[in-house]
Amino acid sequence: MDLDSDEFVEKDPTGRYVRRDEILGGGGIKTVYGAFDEVDGVEVAWKQVNVEDASPEQLERWTSEARLLKSLKNKNIIKFYDFWDR
């Protein structure tokens, strides 16, 4: 699949994931979009968090949580692939 397609609106910094404009869910500070992993060829969820009003402590807590989630390997836990900032 190609980001040039009208279906995709954004690509992650590594070029692996492409995001659709399709919103799957969200909350006060986050939006979850449909996305695609171009390496494994599978559908994924892309959670985007608005960090503009976050404190440095909140940012550190979220980063620590993301690192922990990425390290977990268990068949009963949804796989957390990656995270990045802009």
Phi and psi restraints in degrees (value plus and minus 20) as a CYANA .aco file:
   2 ASP   PHI    -151.4  -111.4
   2 ASP   PSI     116.3   156.3
   3 LEU   PHI     -80.9   -40.9
   3 LEU   PSI     -45.6    -5.6
   4 ASP   PHI     -85.5   -45.5
   4 ASP   PSI     -38.1     1.9
   5 SER   PHI     -83.0   -43.0
   5 SER   PSI     125.5   165.5
   6 ASP   PHI     -83.5   -43.5
   6 ASP   PSI     -36.4     3.6
   7 GLU   PHI     -90.5   -50.5
   7 GLU   PSI     -49.6    -9.6
   8 PHE   PHI    -131.3   -91.3
   8 PHE   PSI     122.4   162.4
   9 VAL   PHI    -137.8   -97.8
   9 VAL   PSI     -32.6     7.4
  10 GLU   PHI    -177.5  -137.5
  10 GLU   PSI     130.6   170.6
  11 LYS   PHI    -147.2  -107.2
  11 LYS   PSI     123.3   163.3
  12 ASP   PHI     -91.5   -51.5
  12 ASP   PSI     145.9   185.9
  13 PRO   PHI     -80.3   -40.3
  13 PRO   PSI     -46.7    -6.7
  14 THR   PHI    -103.0   -63.0
  14 THR   PSI     -36.5     3.5
  15 GLY   PHI      65.3   105.3
  15 GLY   PSI     -15.5    24.5
  16 ARG   PHI    -102.1   -62.1
  16 ARG   PSI     -60.9   -20.9
  17 TYR   PHI    -129.1   -89.1
  17 TYR   PSI     120.4   160.4
  18 VAL   PHI    -143.5  -103.5
  18 VAL   PSI     117.1   157.1
  19 ARG   PHI    -123.8   -83.8
  19 ARG   PSI     119.8   159.8
  20 ARG   PHI    -111.5   -71.5
  20 ARG   PSI     150.1   190.1
  21 ASP   PHI    -107.1   -67.1
  21 ASP   PSI     -19.8    20.2
  22 GLU   PHI     -94.1   -54.1
  22 GLU   PSI      96.7   136.7
  23 ILE   PHI    -108.6   -68.6
  23 ILE   PSI     106.0   146.0
  24 LEU   PHI    -114.9   -74.9
  24 LEU   PSI     -45.6    -5.6
  25 GLY   PHI     154.9   194.9
  25 GLY   PSI    -190.2  -150.2
  26 GLY   PHI     141.4   181.4
  26 GLY   PSI    -190.2  -150.2
  27 GLY   PHI    -179.5  -139.5
  27 GLY   PSI    -175.9  -135.9
  28 GLY   PHI     -81.7   -41.7
  28 GLY   PSI     -61.1   -21.1
  29 ILE   PHI    -139.1   -99.1
  29 ILE   PSI     -17.6    22.4
  30 LYS   PHI    -156.1  -116.1
  30 LYS   PSI     134.7   174.7
  31 THR   PHI    -153.4  -113.4
  31 THR   PSI     115.5   155.5
  32 VAL   PHI    -129.6   -89.6
  32 VAL   PSI     104.4   144.4
  33 TYR   PHI    -132.5   -92.5
  33 TYR   PSI     137.6   177.6
  34 GLY   PHI     -94.9   -54.9
  34 GLY   PSI     122.9   162.9
  35 ALA   PHI    -170.9  -130.9
  35 ALA   PSI     156.5   196.5
  36 PHE   PHI    -158.9  -118.9
  36 PHE   PSI     114.5   154.5
  37 ASP   PHI    -110.9   -70.9
  37 ASP   PSI      88.5   128.5
  38 GLU   PHI     -93.8   -53.8
  38 GLU   PSI     -37.6     2.4
  39 VAL   PHI    -100.1   -60.1
  39 VAL   PSI     -72.0   -32.0
  40 ASP   PHI    -109.1   -69.1
  40 ASP   PSI     -30.9     9.1
  41 GLY   PHI      48.8    88.8
  41 GLY   PSI      17.3    57.3
  42 VAL   PHI    -146.8  -106.8
  42 VAL   PSI     134.4   174.4
  43 GLU   PHI     -93.3   -53.3
  43 GLU   PSI     120.3   160.3
  44 VAL   PHI    -156.9  -116.9
  44 VAL   PSI     149.1   189.1
  45 ALA   PHI    -124.2   -84.2
  45 ALA   PSI     120.1   160.1
  46 TRP   PHI    -137.1   -97.1
  46 TRP   PSI      88.1   128.1
  47 LYS   PHI    -114.1   -74.1
  47 LYS   PSI     105.4   145.4
  48 GLN   PHI    -133.9   -93.9
  48 GLN   PSI     105.5   145.5
  49 VAL   PHI    -130.7   -90.7
  49 VAL   PSI     112.7   152.7
  50 ASN   PHI    -103.8   -63.8
  50 ASN   PSI      91.3   131.3
  51 VAL   PHI    -125.3   -85.3
  51 VAL   PSI     -12.2    27.8
  52 GLU   PHI     -76.1   -36.1
  52 GLU   PSI     -60.1   -20.1
  53 ASP   PHI    -120.1   -80.1
  53 ASP   PSI      -9.8    30.2
  54 ALA   PHI    -101.2   -61.2
  54 ALA   PSI     125.5   165.5
  55 SER   PHI     -99.1   -59.1
  55 SER   PSI     142.1   182.1
  56 PRO   PHI     -77.6   -37.6
  56 PRO   PSI     -54.2   -14.2
  57 GLU   PHI     -86.7   -46.7
  57 GLU   PSI     -62.0   -22.0
  58 GLN   PHI     -83.5   -43.5
  58 GLN   PSI     -62.7   -22.7
  59 LEU   PHI     -80.9   -40.9
  59 LEU   PSI     -63.2   -23.2
  60 GLU   PHI     -85.2   -45.2
  60 GLU   PSI     -60.7   -20.7
  61 ARG   PHI     -83.4   -43.4
  61 ARG   PSI     -64.1   -24.1
  62 TRP   PHI     -84.8   -44.8
  62 TRP   PSI     -59.9   -19.9
  63 THR   PHI     -85.6   -45.6
  63 THR   PSI     -62.7   -22.7
  64 SER   PHI     -82.2   -42.2
  64 SER   PSI     -62.5   -22.5
  65 GLU   PHI     -83.5   -43.5
  65 GLU   PSI     -62.1   -22.1
  66 ALA   PHI     -83.1   -43.1
  66 ALA   PSI     -62.0   -22.0
  67 ARG   PHI     -81.8   -41.8
  67 ARG   PSI     -62.6   -22.6
  68 LEU   PHI     -82.8   -42.8
  68 LEU   PSI     -68.5   -28.5
  69 LEU   PHI     -80.1   -40.1
  69 LEU   PSI     -59.0   -19.0
  70 LYS   PHI     -85.3   -45.3
  70 LYS   PSI     -48.9    -8.9
  71 SER   PHI    -102.4   -62.4
  71 SER   PSI     -36.3     3.7
  72 LEU   PHI     -93.1   -53.1
  72 LEU   PSI     116.1   156.1
  73 LYS   PHI    -152.8  -112.8
  73 LYS   PSI      78.4   118.4
  74 ASN   PHI    -172.2  -132.2
  74 ASN   PSI     114.7   154.7
  75 LYS   PHI     -84.6   -44.6
  75 LYS   PSI     -37.8     2.2
  76 ASN   PHI    -114.6   -74.6
  76 ASN   PSI     -18.5    21.5
  77 ILE   PHI    -139.1   -99.1
  77 ILE   PSI     112.8   152.8
  78 ILE   PHI     -80.0   -40.0
  78 ILE   PSI     114.6   154.6
  79 LYS   PHI     -88.4   -48.4
  79 LYS   PSI     110.2   150.2
  80 PHE   PHI    -122.3   -82.3
  80 PHE   PSI      93.4   133.4
  81 TYR   PHI    -102.5   -62.5
  81 TYR   PSI     -72.8   -32.8
  82 ASP   PHI    -184.9  -144.9
  82 ASP   PSI     149.5   189.5
  83 PHE   PHI    -170.0  -130.0
  83 PHE   PSI     137.8   177.8
  84 TRP   PHI    -180.5  -140.5
  84 TRP   PSI     147.2   187.2
  85 ASP   PHI    -143.8  -103.8
  85 ASP   PSI     147.9   187.9
